[in-house]
């Protein structure tokens, strides 16, 4: 959930491991305290909407080509972070990536469980601003449908799930130690929705980005120590059984005073309209 390959800076959290196959992108190690902080292993059956974004052509086969995370909001519709599909991350325009797919129903990336579904089409929010990190979302249209049970509902504006203090879970295959230790298995971390004022104070507008309460959600632990990290970008933040955020950016991983910032899903719904969870 932070800046691509630079969670220790202003982190769209794209995978920084196995990037040797992408000469245009350098791997920036996460800070020493950068972990999928407070994370624990979880079977994908507990969050079947969590999918891995994969391209072996760009990232190699070490982790089945996983570089970001997505969340199924429709049987053929997956949300992820806009920065995941950038040329900076992929090393080439997304339209030139011939093997982009999502891996569904697979806890261990290197197992033969679940399925790999080709991405038929991509749509990147044209209003995405890489300077402020606003509008950090994109839509993947799948070549064939997922099971209905693999789809999660999205929380509309005004939903109680967005209230400060609400307990939430964030899921991903990202860095588990802050030293480039990317687990093969899915993990989750328990966080809570934090007051917007906390992120406004942490990110008032600088090289790290600008926290905008209308389109972003602030989450973590007040004392730090639980967060998403490199490789978790685009992953789901779930509260009260609904999707409320997409892993986007921040400063470091799990640092006190630097909460995680997520794309606010109600803004995605507003932008895409009533068909956002279709498919």
N, C-alpha and C positions, 0 to 999 in steps of 0.2 A: 504494500500500500504506500507507496511513495514514488519519488521520482525514479524514472527508469534507471536501474543499475546504480542508484546513488542514494539509498535510503539514509545513509549517514549524512547526506547533504540535505536535499529536499526531495524526498523519496517517492516518486511513483515507483511502486515496488515490483519491478519486473525481475525475473530470474537472472542472477549474475553468474551462475554456474554454467558450465558447458557452453560458453560463448565463443570457444575457439573457432567454431564454424562461422562466426560472424565477424569478419575482419574490421568492419566499420564501427563496431561497438566494443568499448573496453569494459572489463569487469571491475567495478569499484567495490572493494570489500565493505561489508557493513561494519558499523562501529562495534567495539568489543562488547557492548551491552545489547547489541541488536540480536534479539532472538524472537521466534514466534512465541513471545514472552508468556510464560505461564501456560504454554501450550501442552496439549496431551493428545495421544493417538485417538482417532475416532474412525469407526468403519463408515464407509460411504453410504451404507444403508440408513444411517442416522441423518444424513443430509444428501439425499439422492440428487438434489438439484445442483450440487457442486460439481463442476466439470473442470478438467484441465484443458488448457489451450496448448496445442501441439503443432510443431513443424520440425520434423527430423532434418529436413533439408537445411534449415537455418540453424538449428541448435543441436543436431546430432542425436544419437539414439541412447545416450547414457541414461537419460531420464524419460525415455519415450518421447523426446522432443518437447517436453513441457517447459513453458516459459512464463505463462500467466494463468490466471484462474477465471472462470466464468460462472454464471448462474442461470439456470434454465427458468425462464418466466413464461414460456409457452412450449408446446411440444416440438416446435421447430425454431424457437426463438431463444437465444442466449444473450445475456448482457455481459459486458466486460468493460474494462477501462479503455478510453480512447487512446491513451498513451501506449497501451500494449500493441496497437496496430500501427504505430508510427514508424517511419523510415529509420529513425534513430534506434529503435529497438530491433526491428526486423532486418535492418541493413539493406532494405530494398522496399519500394512501395508495396503495400499489402496486396494489391492486385496482381503482383508478380510472384507471390508465394503460391506455388502450385499444390502443396500438400497440407494446407492449413486445415486442421480438424479439431474436434473436441473429443476428449476421452471421458465417457460416462460410465458410472457404475463400477469404477475401479479404485479401490483403496490404495493398493500398492501399484505404483506406476509401471513396474516391470512385470506384473502378473499378466495372465491372459484373461482375466475377469473383465466383464463389461464389454463395451464396444467402442470403436473409434468411428466417428461419423464425420464425413467431409463437410466443410463449410461451403455452402452454395453461393452465398453472397455476404458482403459486409457493408455496413453503414456506419460511418464515423461522424459523430456530432460535429457539424460544421462550425458550431459556436464554441468548440473546445478552445480554451486559451491556455497555452502551455506556460505563460508567464504567471498567471494567477492560479492555474490548475482548475479553473472553473469549467463546468460542462464536461467533465472527464468521463464520458461514457460512449459506448459503441454497441451496435447490434449485429449479431451473427445470425444468419439464416441457414439452417441445417438442411442437408441433402435428404434426410429422412427423419421421421418423427421419433422423439423419445417417448417412453411410457408416460401416461398421464400422471402416474405417481411420482415422477421425477421433476414435477413442476411446482414451484413455490409462488404464492401470491405476493403481490407488492403492496406496501402500506401507502395509502393515499395521504395527502396533506391533512393535518389535524388528527391523525391516528395517535392514540396514546403511546404507541411503541416508540415514538420520537421523544417522549418526555425525558428530561434529565433524571438520572437515577435508574432508568430502566435497564435491567440486566440483558445482555446480548451475547451472542457467540459469533466469532469470526473464524472462517475456515480457509485452509490452503495447504499447499505443499512447499511453502517458502522456508527460508533459512531458519534453522532451529537452534543455532548457537551464536550467530553473529560472525562466524568465521568461515562462511561459505559451506556450511554443513547442511545440505539439502536432503531431507528425508525422502525415502521412496514412498512412505505412507502418508495419507491425509492426516492433518492435525487440526485441532480447534483451540481457541483461547477464549476464556471468559473475560468479558469486558463490561463496561456499563456506559450508557449514553451520558455524556458530560454536558454541562451548561455551555451554550454557545459563547458566553463571555470568556470561558476558559481558553477556547481556541482563538478568539479574537485577540486576547492578550498575548497568546503564544505566537500567533502569525498575523501581525497587524499590517503586513505588506512589506516584503523584502525580497531577496533573492530566493527565499524558500517558497514563496507563494503567499497568497492572501486568503484568509478564512472569510468566506461569504456565507452567512447563516442561512440565507434563502435557498442555497443550492448545495450546501455541504452539511455533514453531520460530524460531530466531535465525539470520539469514543476512546476508552482506554481504562486505566485505573488511576485514581487521583494521585497515588504515590508512585506511579509508573510500574513497570515490571510485567505488564500483560499487553500484548500488541500483535499486529501482523508484521511481516518483514519482507525482505527481498524475495521475489518470486510469488508473492501473494496478490499482486495487483489484479484488480477486477473481481476479486473474490467476494463472497456474500457476508454481510453483517446482518444477522437475523435476530429479531426481538419479538416476543409474543407470537411466534410462529409465522412471522411475515418478514419479507425482505425490506430492510430500511436503508441499507447503504452498500456501496461498492468500494472495496479497498482502493484508495487513490494515492495519498501522499502524506508527508509529515517530515519530521526532523529526527533522524535516528530511529531506533525501534525500542519502544518501551521505556523511554527516558522520562523521568519525572519532569513535568513542565512542558513536555512536547507531545501532546496527545496525537493519536492517529486521526487523520481526516479522511472522510468517506464521501463519495458522491451521494447526495440525498436522493433516494429513489422516488419520492413524491415529485421531485423536479423532473425526473426521467419520465414519469407517467404524464405529467403536464405537457412536456415537450412532444412526446410521441402520440399522445391522445389515447382514446379508449381502447385502441387496438394494440396497446403496448404489450399486454400479456396474452395476446392471441397466438395462433399458430398451432 
